[in-house]
Amino acid sequence: MKRVLILSALFLSACLQEIPNGWTPQPTVEIKPTETEIPQQTVTSIPSTPTAYVEFPPASPLLAGPIDMIALGDSLTLGDGDETARGYSGRVLQMVSVLRPNSSLTNFGQSGWSSDALINGDQGLPGQLQRAIPEIEFSSKQGRNPVAFVWIGSNDLWYLYEYGGDINDEAEQLDAQHFAANLDVILIGLRGKGAQVIIALLDDQSRRPVALKGEAFTSITPDELNRMSVQVQRYNEIIMQKAERYGALTVDFYSTDIFTNPATLYDDGNHPNQAGYDLIAAKWFEALSLLLK
């Protein structure tokens, strides 16, 4: 049986400080890009790597009324490759709004971001987790339903094999441990503030055309692509373990051919096209539907 230990409450209360007085966010009715300047008052502190064992209850049905969705991730969350500029998040918002009018979606996705950047920030922007927490708090205070979509890890893998030097078993083990610790921080931060969370299993990006042709990360060797194919399985095992521990749902992109099928890929052989994002949105909505019962 899932439980929340006393230590977890102490941990979260100590590490997730209150939002500064006077901050009055409004729920969004449009998808908000994050290239614009981010107000400093939306930043809140994020816990370091958890030291106390903590679990959360399983995902539970949402209350009646609007849903405030928050998307965190990299270029796949931002919607790179989609000529409509809606990405999966815009499509999900459209589907949800039919069932739950006045729902909103805030998209914090940023191209090139890893799980480190999602927590700590990059490119002159604060971390996505820092910006998501006040959105969740505001949604909860308004009696709405905060739901976070998390899709991260692709760039962790690209950067490991492109910039990590000579990669061996030990380096991959340390990398997997680091990714696991980051997921602890992300999921505790989101679930600890009351959001339901859906987190994505990663596709095997070593099989994407961009990887096989060596067109993006040119230093990655064929042997390293083989190692990456194994490492992504370790990542997905970690994601499933953390999802169970923190009461999150999962959406599976590992078992799809979206990133290998020319019909669903953009010209870069890396990101989905419009048809690909249609399928991706359908999978996110399928998982979300489990919370709408």
C-alpha positions as CSV (number, residue, x, y, z in Angstrom):
1,M,0.0,0.0,0.0
2,K,1.3,3.4,-1.0
3,R,2.1,5.8,1.9
4,V,3.6,9.1,2.6
5,L,6.1,8.9,5.4
6,I,6.5,11.7,7.9
7,L,10.0,12.3,6.6
8,S,8.6,13.1,3.2
9,A,6.4,15.9,4.7
10,L,9.3,17.3,6.5
11,F,11.4,17.1,3.3
12,L,8.9,18.8,1.1
13,S,8.0,21.6,3.6
14,A,11.7,22.4,4.1
15,C,12.6,22.4,0.4
16,L,9.6,23.7,-1.4
17,Q,9.4,27.2,0.0
18,E,6.2,29.3,-0.3
19,I,5.7,31.6,-3.3
20,P,6.5,35.3,-2.5
21,N,3.5,37.4,-1.3
22,G,1.7,39.4,-4.0
23,W,2.1,36.8,-6.8
24,T,-1.3,36.5,-8.5
25,P,-1.1,34.2,-11.5
26,Q,-4.1,33.6,-13.8
27,P,-5.0,30.3,-15.4
28,T,-4.1,30.3,-19.1
29,V,-6.6,29.6,-21.9
30,E,-3.9,29.6,-24.6
31,I,-0.6,27.7,-24.8
32,K,2.1,30.0,-23.5
33,P,5.5,29.8,-25.2
34,T,8.4,30.4,-23.0
35,E,10.7,32.4,-25.3
36,T,9.4,35.6,-23.7
37,E,10.8,36.9,-20.5
38,I,9.8,35.0,-17.4
39,P,8.8,37.1,-14.4
40,Q,11.1,36.6,-11.5
41,Q,8.3,36.2,-9.0
42,T,7.3,32.9,-10.6
43,V,10.5,31.2,-9.4
44,T,10.4,29.1,-6.3
45,S,13.1,26.9,-4.8
46,I,13.5,23.3,-5.8
47,P,14.6,20.5,-3.5
48,S,18.0,18.9,-4.0
49,T,18.4,15.2,-4.4
50,P,15.9,13.6,-1.9
51,T,17.5,11.8,1.1
52,A,14.3,10.5,2.7
53,Y,12.3,7.7,1.3
54,V,9.0,9.0,0.0
55,E,6.0,7.6,-1.8
56,F,2.8,9.1,-3.0
57,P,-0.7,7.5,-3.4
58,P,-1.6,6.2,-6.8
59,A,-3.1,8.5,-9.4
60,S,-6.7,9.3,-8.7
61,P,-9.6,10.6,-10.7
62,L,-9.8,14.3,-11.2
63,L,-12.6,16.4,-9.7
64,A,-15.3,17.8,-11.9
65,G,-14.4,21.1,-13.6
66,P,-11.5,22.5,-15.7
67,I,-8.1,21.0,-15.9
68,D,-4.9,23.1,-15.8
69,M,-2.3,21.2,-17.7
70,I,1.4,21.9,-17.6
71,A,3.8,20.4,-20.1
72,L,7.5,20.1,-19.2
73,G,10.2,18.8,-21.5
74,D,12.4,19.4,-24.5
75,S,11.8,20.0,-28.3
76,L,9.2,17.2,-28.4
77,T,7.2,19.1,-25.9
78,L,7.8,22.4,-27.5
79,G,6.5,21.0,-30.8
80,D,9.6,21.2,-33.1
81,G,8.8,19.8,-36.5
82,D,5.1,20.6,-36.4
83,E,4.2,23.2,-39.0
84,T,1.0,24.0,-37.2
85,A,3.0,25.1,-34.2
86,R,0.5,23.3,-31.9
87,G,2.7,20.3,-31.0
88,Y,1.1,17.6,-28.9
89,S,0.1,20.0,-26.2
90,G,-2.2,22.2,-28.4
91,R,-3.9,19.1,-29.6
92,V,-4.4,17.7,-26.1
93,L,-5.9,21.0,-25.0
94,Q,-8.3,21.0,-27.9
95,M,-9.5,17.4,-26.9
96,V,-9.7,18.2,-23.2
97,S,-11.7,21.4,-23.7
98,V,-14.5,19.4,-25.3
99,L,-14.9,17.5,-22.1
100,R,-13.8,20.1,-19.6
101,P,-14.5,23.6,-20.9
102,N,-12.3,26.4,-19.6
103,S,-9.3,24.1,-19.2
104,S,-5.9,25.5,-19.8
105,L,-2.4,24.4,-20.9
106,T,0.9,26.0,-20.2
107,N,3.8,24.7,-22.3
108,F,7.3,25.1,-20.7
109,G,9.1,22.9,-23.2
110,Q,12.4,24.1,-24.5
111,S,14.5,22.7,-27.4
112,G,17.8,21.1,-26.2
113,W,16.9,20.8,-22.6
114,S,18.0,17.9,-20.5
115,S,16.6,16.8,-17.1
116,D,19.4,19.0,-15.5
117,A,18.1,22.0,-17.4
118,L,14.5,21.2,-16.6
119,I,15.4,21.6,-12.9
120,N,18.1,24.2,-12.9
121,G,17.3,26.3,-16.0
122,D,19.3,27.1,-19.1
123,Q,19.5,29.6,-22.0
124,G,18.9,32.4,-19.6
125,L,15.6,30.9,-18.3
126,P,14.9,29.5,-14.9
127,G,14.0,25.8,-14.6
128,Q,10.7,24.6,-15.9
129,L,10.1,22.9,-12.5
130,Q,10.5,26.2,-10.8
131,R,7.9,27.8,-13.0
132,A,5.5,24.9,-12.8
133,I,5.2,24.8,-9.1
134,P,3.4,28.1,-8.6
135,E,1.1,27.2,-11.5
136,I,0.1,24.0,-9.7
137,E,-0.3,25.9,-6.4
138,F,-2.6,28.5,-8.0
139,S,-4.7,25.8,-9.8
140,S,-5.2,23.9,-6.5
141,K,-6.2,27.0,-4.6
142,Q,-8.8,27.8,-7.2
143,G,-10.3,24.3,-6.9
144,R,-9.2,23.3,-10.3
145,N,-7.3,20.2,-11.4
146,P,-3.5,20.6,-12.0
147,V,-2.0,17.9,-14.3
148,A,1.7,17.8,-15.3
149,F,3.0,16.1,-18.5
150,V,6.7,15.2,-18.2
151,W,8.7,14.1,-21.3
152,I,12.5,14.4,-20.7
153,G,15.6,12.3,-21.2
154,S,16.3,12.4,-24.9
155,N,18.9,15.1,-24.6
156,D,20.5,13.5,-21.5
157,L,21.2,10.5,-23.8
158,W,22.4,12.6,-26.8
159,Y,24.8,14.6,-24.6
160,L,26.1,11.5,-22.8
161,Y,27.4,9.9,-26.0
162,E,28.3,13.1,-27.9
163,Y,30.2,14.9,-25.1
164,G,30.9,12.3,-22.5
165,G,34.2,11.1,-23.9
166,D,35.0,7.4,-23.9
167,I,31.8,5.8,-22.5
168,N,32.0,2.6,-20.5
169,D,29.7,0.6,-18.3
170,E,30.6,2.6,-15.2
171,A,29.9,5.9,-16.9
172,E,26.5,4.6,-18.1
173,Q,25.7,3.4,-14.6
174,L,26.6,6.8,-13.1
175,D,24.5,8.5,-15.8
176,A,21.5,6.3,-15.0
177,Q,21.8,7.1,-11.3
178,H,22.0,10.8,-12.1
179,F,18.9,10.6,-14.3
180,A,17.1,8.7,-11.5
181,A,18.0,11.4,-8.9
182,N,16.7,14.1,-11.3
183,L,13.4,12.3,-11.7
184,D,13.1,12.1,-7.9
185,V,13.4,15.9,-7.7
186,I,11.0,16.5,-10.6
187,L,8.3,14.1,-9.4
188,I,8.5,15.1,-5.7
189,G,8.2,18.7,-6.8
190,L,5.1,18.2,-8.9
191,R,3.3,15.6,-6.8
192,G,4.3,17.3,-3.6
193,K,2.3,20.3,-4.7
194,G,-0.8,18.3,-5.6
195,A,-0.5,17.7,-9.3
196,Q,-1.4,14.5,-11.0
197,V,1.5,13.5,-13.2
198,I,1.8,11.7,-16.5
199,I,5.4,10.8,-17.6
200,A,6.6,9.5,-20.9
201,L,8.7,6.4,-21.7
202,L,11.4,7.4,-24.2
203,D,11.6,6.0,-27.7
204,D,14.9,4.3,-28.8
205,Q,16.4,7.4,-30.5
206,S,19.4,5.4,-31.7
207,R,17.0,4.1,-34.3
208,R,15.9,7.5,-35.5
209,P,17.1,8.4,-39.1
210,V,19.0,11.4,-37.8
211,A,21.1,9.1,-35.5
212,L,21.6,6.4,-38.1
213,K,22.8,8.9,-40.7
214,G,25.0,10.7,-38.2
215,E,23.5,14.1,-39.1
216,A,22.9,15.7,-35.7
217,F,25.5,14.4,-33.2
218,T,28.3,13.5,-35.5
219,S,30.7,12.3,-32.8
220,I,28.5,9.4,-31.8
221,T,29.9,6.1,-33.2
222,P,27.9,3.1,-34.3
223,D,29.1,1.3,-31.1
224,E,27.8,4.1,-29.0
225,L,24.5,4.0,-30.8
226,N,24.2,0.4,-29.7
227,R,25.1,1.4,-26.2
228,M,22.5,4.2,-26.3
229,S,19.9,1.6,-27.3
230,V,20.6,-0.3,-24.1
231,Q,20.8,2.9,-22.0
232,V,17.4,4.1,-23.1
233,Q,16.0,0.8,-21.7
234,R,17.6,1.6,-18.4
235,Y,16.1,5.0,-18.5
236,N,12.6,3.6,-19.2
237,E,13.0,1.1,-16.3
238,I,13.8,4.1,-14.0
239,I,10.9,6.0,-15.3
240,M,8.5,3.1,-14.6
241,Q,9.9,2.6,-11.1
242,K,9.6,6.3,-10.3
243,A,6.1,6.5,-11.7
244,E,5.0,3.7,-9.4
245,R,6.8,5.2,-6.4
246,Y,5.3,8.7,-6.9
247,G,1.8,7.7,-8.1
248,A,2.3,8.9,-11.7
249,L,0.8,7.4,-14.9
250,T,3.0,6.6,-17.9
251,V,2.6,7.0,-21.7
252,D,4.7,4.6,-23.9
253,F,6.6,5.9,-26.9
254,Y,9.2,3.1,-26.7
255,S,6.7,0.7,-28.3
256,T,5.7,3.0,-31.2
257,D,7.2,3.6,-34.6
258,I,6.5,7.3,-34.6
259,F,10.2,8.1,-34.7
260,T,11.2,5.6,-37.3
261,N,8.3,5.8,-39.7
262,P,8.8,8.3,-42.6
263,A,5.1,9.0,-42.6
264,T,5.2,10.5,-39.1
265,L,8.6,12.2,-39.2
266,Y,9.6,15.7,-40.1
267,D,12.3,16.2,-42.7
268,D,15.0,16.3,-40.1
269,G,14.5,12.6,-39.3
270,N,14.4,13.5,-35.6
271,H,11.2,15.3,-34.7
272,P,7.6,14.3,-35.5
273,N,5.6,16.0,-38.3
274,Q,1.9,16.9,-38.1
275,A,0.8,13.3,-38.4
276,G,3.3,12.3,-35.8
277,Y,2.1,14.8,-33.3
278,D,-1.5,13.7,-33.9
279,L,-0.5,10.2,-32.7
280,I,1.5,11.6,-29.8
281,A,-1.4,13.7,-28.6
282,A,-3.7,10.8,-28.8
283,K,-1.4,8.8,-26.6
284,W,-1.2,11.5,-24.0
285,F,-4.9,12.0,-24.1
286,E,-5.4,8.2,-23.7
287,A,-3.4,8.3,-20.5
288,L,-5.1,11.5,-19.2
289,S,-8.5,9.8,-19.8
290,L,-7.7,7.4,-17.0
291,L,-8.0,10.4,-14.7
292,L,-11.3,11.6,-16.1
293,K,-13.3,8.5,-15.0
